[in-house]
């Protein structure tokens, strides 16, 4: 979904720049300007997705903390309140990581497609995938494949 949004945004930017340049300027030097505008649009798209990812983590952490403090003051410290806080915080981190991975993929594939950048992307995605997996286990308290098995057992 995120990658689709970025692709649509980049396409809209490209089409609007191409229309503004006119068909006559698309030849020669005009096409270089379109390429510059397209690269600039991709950079801004990647930065916007990164900002959304960071904001998701920060806003989620603040909201989870606020709810935790409110529930602690209302009900007192209980294990369920703490567990809900950890789950909410973990889910906001997971969602933010998804946005950041999408931005990294777009940046590597569309902006800087070198072998070194692909290797860095592979390492970043591997680390973030491990973090996502670890957070998922931490939130649910069980392995992901056990979760599906437990749902089918209860049916």
C-alpha positions, -999 to +999 in steps of 0.1 A: +000+000+000+028+024+009+048+016-021+017+020-043+011+054-028+047+065-035+045+052-071+013+071-077+027+102-062+058+100-083+037+093-114+015+123-108+045+145-103+061+132-135+029+137-155+023+172-142+059+183-149+058+168-184+025+186-191+039+219-178+070+216-199+050+211-231+055+186-258+080+208-276+104+211-247+104+173-241+132+170-266+168+177-258+174+199-228+137+199-217+138+162-210+168+167-188+148+191-167+119+166-165+144+140-153+156+165-126+121+172-115+113+135-114+144+128-093+135+157-070+100+144-067+112+109-058+136+124-032+107+144-016+084+113-018+110+092+001+115+119+027+078+123+032+074+085+038+103+086+062+087+115+081+054+096+083+073+065+097+091+086+123+059+104+132+040+071+135+066+059+160+067+091+180+029+097+181+023+061+189+048+062+218+033+094+232-003+081+229+006+047+244+024+064+273-005+088+279-030+060+280-007+040+303-004+068+327-041+075+327-050+039+333-023+036+360-038+066+379-073+053+375-068+017+383-034+015+399-005-005+385-017-038+372-001-063+349-028-060+323-023-022+320+015-027+316+009-055+290-015-032+270+011-004+271+038-027+257+015-040+230+005-005+220+040+008+219+052-023+200+025-019+174+033+017+167+070+008+163+061-020+139+039+003+118+066+030+117+092+004+107+070-006+077+070+030+065+107+033+069+114+000+050+091+013+022+111+045+020+144+026+019+131+003-009+120+033-030+153+051-023+174+022-034+153+010-064+143+043-079+170+069-068+203+051-062+203+017-078+240+007-072+252-026-060+265-010-027+231+006-020+213-027-027+236-045-002+229-018+024+192-021+017+194-059+022+212-054+055+187-028+067+157-048+056+172-079+074+177-060+106+142-044+105+126-077+096+143-093+127+131-064+148+096-067+135+096-104+141+110-100+177+084-073+184+056-094+171+067-123+194+070-099+223+036-084+218+016-116+213+037-137+236+040-166+211+056-175+179+037-163+148+031-198+135+016-208+168-009-180+166-024-194+134-025-229+148-043-217+180-069-200+159-076-231+139-078-252+171-105-230+186-128-232+155 
